[in-house]
């Protein structure tokens, strides 16, 4: 399980690890000047290719973490632990 806030793709892996059914939340920002939309979508695709259960959420924000991010992450983790 992972919550990723404004994540970047540090490198392109040669082979993806087995992430089968591993839940992953990506919290991305529409006005992020450091992480372009394409990079976020690339990361989501990489994780999905590895088998992860990816949920991508966009917030109207910059690269800074917001209270909306904290609440979304908290709710998502609570939901996953309830399963």
C-alpha positions in Angstrom: 0.0 0.0 0.0 1.3 3.4 -0.9 0.1 7.0 -0.9 2.2 9.1 -3.3 1.9 12.8 -3.2 3.2 14.8 -6.3 5.5 11.8 -7.2 8.1 11.9 -9.9 9.6 9.2 -12.1 13.2 9.1 -11.0 14.2 6.5 -13.6 12.6 4.1 -16.1 12.9 0.6 -14.8 14.0 -2.1 -17.1 11.6 -4.5 -15.5 8.7 -3.8 -13.2 8.5 -5.6 -9.9 5.4 -7.7 -9.2 3.0 -5.3 -7.7 0.0 -7.5 -8.1 -3.1 -6.1 -6.3 -1.0 -3.7 -4.3 -3.1 -0.6 -3.7 -1.5 2.7 -4.7 -3.0 6.2 -4.5 -1.4 9.0 -6.5 -2.3 12.6 -5.5 -1.3 14.9 -8.3 -1.8 18.6 -8.8 -3.1 20.4 -11.9 -0.8 23.4 -11.4 2.4 21.5 -10.4 5.3 23.3 -11.9 7.8 20.6 -10.9 5.9 17.4 -12.0 4.3 17.6 -15.4 1.0 15.8 -16.0 2.7 13.5 -18.5 5.2 12.3 -15.8 2.4 11.6 -13.3 0.5 9.6 -16.0 3.7 7.7 -16.9 4.1 6.7 -13.3 0.5 5.5 -13.0 1.1 3.5 -16.2 4.3 1.9 -14.8 2.6 0.9 -11.6 -0.3 -0.5 -13.4 2.0 -2.4 -15.7 3.5 -4.0 -12.6 0.0 -5.1 -11.5 -0.7 -2.4 -8.9 -4.3 -1.2 -8.2 -3.7 2.5 -9.0 -6.1 5.3 -8.2 -5.0 8.7 -9.5 -6.6 11.8 -8.1 -6.0 15.4 -9.3 -6.4 18.4 -7.1 -6.3 22.0 -8.1 -3.0 22.9 -6.4 0.7 23.5 -6.9 3.5 21.1 -5.9 2.8 21.9 -2.2 0.9 19.4 -0.2 -2.5 20.7 0.8 -5.0 19.8 3.6 -7.1 18.2 0.8 -4.2 15.8 0.1 -3.9 14.9 3.7 -7.6 14.2 4.0 -7.8 12.2 0.8 -4.8 10.1 1.9 -6.2 9.5 5.3 -9.6 8.5 4.0 -8.1 6.2 1.3 -5.9 4.4 3.9 -8.8 4.0 6.3 -10.9 2.6 3.4 -8.1 0.1 2.5 -7.6 -1.1 6.1 -11.4 -1.5 6.4 -11.4 -4.1 3.7 
